[in-house]
Amino acid sequence: MVASSSEQGFGQRAEQNWSSVNQSIIAVTHRLTRRVNYNQDNPAKLPAYMNRLDLDFKTANWVVLAVSLAIGAGFVALMPPSDRVTPRSQAEELGILFCLMTVASPLARQYYFIWLFFPITVLIHRAAYDPRGGARAATSAALAVAGLLMCLSLPIFPNDLQAYGNNLAATAVIAGALAAYMRHPAPDSPSGDNSGTRLKPGMQSDHHSF
């Protein structure tokens, strides 16, 4: 789909691909780096633009590639070595992967963000059960910020906010909170919860606790 893209769009319903309804990394980057009408899916609306640069299509694609490589490299660097893998870190890693799968897709319309239910569930668990009060408070704040950002998609708000990527920003907040837990894991709970215990070799594939 991406390989066959052009300035006019890609895939089905090409008029939506560069418009505000698409909040993928590809679409938001193009809207920020080249002159793209983000109201093109609705001919009744006047053309609107949000670009901060005025690049050509090919150069904007190079920016997309650079951003994607940076995010991918960051994700790989974030993963703990095998001797530090725990059920908690696996849940957080999978949650970040769900976030990346959602926004790295060429098309990320509103309903695509249903994939965030799993990473949000992981964060709710951390907000409820992490033994560190500061971590619980910070996680609750991150969830609140992400929720408020998603609410900006409601019809009462201008679609300009969607063009700038309110759901993309919410996804970044969620992924960032999960990344913080991977970098600063909670200590083993004194109550007997062993979900922070390191996995022995051969156990990673069949341990599903988060």
C-alpha positions in Angstrom: 0.0 0.0 0.0 2.7 2.4 1.0 4.9 1.5 -2.0 2.0 2.5 -4.3 1.3 5.8 -2.6 1.3 9.1 -4.3 0.6 12.7 -3.5 -3.1 11.9 -4.2 -3.2 9.1 -1.6 -3.0 5.4 -1.4 -5.3 2.4 -1.0 -9.1 2.7 -1.0 -10.8 6.0 -0.3 -7.7 8.0 -1.3 -9.4 11.3 -0.3 -9.2 10.2 3.3 -5.6 9.1 3.4 -4.1 12.6 4.0 -7.1 14.0 5.7 -7.7 14.5 9.4 -9.5 11.2 9.8 -6.1 9.4 9.4 -3.9 9.7 12.4 -1.1 7.4 11.4 2.5 8.4 11.7 2.7 8.6 7.9 -0.3 10.9 7.5 0.5 13.3 10.4 4.1 13.6 9.3 3.0 14.4 5.7 0.5 17.0 7.0 3.2 18.6 9.1 5.9 18.6 6.4 4.1 19.4 3.1 1.1 21.4 2.0 -1.8 18.9 2.3 -5.4 19.8 2.6 -6.7 17.9 5.7 -10.3 18.6 4.8 -10.1 16.9 1.4 -12.4 14.1 2.6 -15.2 16.7 2.8 -15.6 18.9 -0.3 -18.1 21.0 1.5 -15.3 22.3 3.8 -12.8 24.9 2.8 -9.2 23.7 2.3 -7.2 23.8 5.5 -3.5 23.2 6.0 -1.2 22.7 9.0 2.2 22.2 7.5 5.2 23.6 9.3 7.5 22.8 6.4 7.0 22.9 2.6 8.7 19.7 1.5 8.0 17.7 -1.7 6.3 14.3 -1.5 9.5 12.3 -1.8 11.4 14.3 0.9 8.4 13.9 3.3 8.6 10.2 2.8 12.2 10.3 3.9 11.1 12.1 7.0 8.6 9.4 7.7 11.3 6.8 7.3 13.6 8.6 9.6 10.9 9.0 12.3 9.9 5.3 11.9 13.5 4.1 12.2 14.1 6.2 15.3 11.0 4.9 17.0 11.9 1.3 16.0 15.4 1.7 17.3 14.1 3.1 20.5 11.8 0.2 21.0 14.6 -2.3 20.4 16.9 -0.5 22.8 14.1 -0.4 25.5 13.7 -4.2 25.6 15.4 -5.7 28.6 18.0 -8.5 28.3 16.7 -12.0 28.6 17.9 -12.4 32.2 15.8 -9.4 33.2 12.6 -10.4 31.4 9.6 -10.7 33.7 5.8 -11.2 33.1 5.4 -7.5 33.9 8.0 -6.4 31.3 6.5 -8.7 28.7 3.1 -7.2 29.2 4.6 -3.7 28.9 6.6 -4.6 25.9 3.5 -6.1 24.2 1.5 -3.0 25.1 4.0 -0.8 23.4 4.0 -3.1 20.4 0.2 -2.7 20.2 0.7 1.1 20.3 3.2 1.0 17.5 1.1 -1.4 15.4 -1.8 1.0 15.6 0.0 4.2 14.5 2.5 2.6 12.2 -0.3 1.3 10.0 -0.6 3.6 6.9 -4.3 4.1 7.8 -5.2 4.8 11.4 -8.8 6.0 11.5 -10.7 6.5 14.8 -11.8 2.9 15.2 -8.2 1.6 14.8 -7.4 2.9 18.2 -9.5 0.1 19.8 -6.1 -1.7 19.8 -5.1 0.5 22.7 -7.4 -1.3 25.1 -4.7 -3.8 26.0 -1.9 -1.2 26.8 -4.5 0.8 28.7 -5.5 -2.3 30.7 -1.8 -2.9 31.6 -1.5 0.7 32.8 -4.7 0.5 34.8 -3.2 -2.6 36.5 0.0 -0.6 37.3 -2.0 2.3 38.6 -3.9 0.1 41.0 -1.2 -2.4 42.2 2.2 -0.8 41.8 3.7 -0.7 45.3 5.2 2.8 44.7 2.8 5.6 45.4 4.6 8.0 43.0 4.4 5.5 40.2 0.7 4.9 40.8 0.0 8.7 40.7 2.1 9.2 37.6 0.4 6.4 35.8 -3.1 7.7 36.8 -2.1 11.1 35.4 -0.9 9.6 32.2 -4.1 7.7 31.7 -6.1 10.9 32.4 -4.1 12.8 29.9 -4.5 10.1 27.3 -8.2 9.9 27.9 -8.6 13.7 27.6 -6.6 13.7 24.3 -8.9 11.0 22.9 -12.0 12.9 23.9 -10.8 15.7 21.5 -12.2 13.4 18.7 -15.7 14.1 19.8 -17.8 16.1 17.3 -18.0 19.1 19.7 -14.3 19.8 19.0 -12.9 21.1 15.7 -11.4 18.5 13.5 -8.2 20.6 13.4 -7.3 18.8 16.6 -7.6 15.4 14.9 -5.5 16.7 12.0 -2.7 17.4 14.5 -3.1 13.9 15.8 -4.9 13.9 19.2 -5.1 10.1 19.1 -1.5 9.8 18.0 -0.5 12.0 20.9 -2.6 9.8 23.3 -0.9 6.7 22.0 2.5 8.3 22.6 1.6 9.1 26.2 0.5 5.5 26.8 3.6 4.1 25.1 5.8 6.5 27.1 4.2 5.4 30.4 4.8 1.7 29.6 8.4 2.5 28.6 8.9 4.2 32.0 7.8 1.0 33.7 10.2 -1.1 31.5 13.1 1.2 32.4 12.1 1.4 36.1 10.3 -1.8 37.0 8.5 -2.2 40.3 10.1 -4.3 43.0 8.6 -7.6 43.9 5.5 -7.1 46.0 5.8 -8.2 49.6 2.3 -9.6 49.5 3.5 -12.6 47.5 2.7 -11.3 44.0 5.5 -12.8 41.9 4.6 -11.2 38.7 7.9 -9.3 38.9 9.9 -12.5 39.2 12.4 -13.0 36.4 11.4 -15.8 34.0 13.6 -18.8 33.7 14.7 -19.9 30.2 12.0 -21.7 28.4 9.2 -20.0 30.4 8.8 -16.8 28.3 6.5 -18.4 25.8 3.9 -19.9 28.2 3.7 -17.3 31.0 0.8 -14.9 30.5 0.5 -13.0 33.8 0.8 -9.2 33.6 
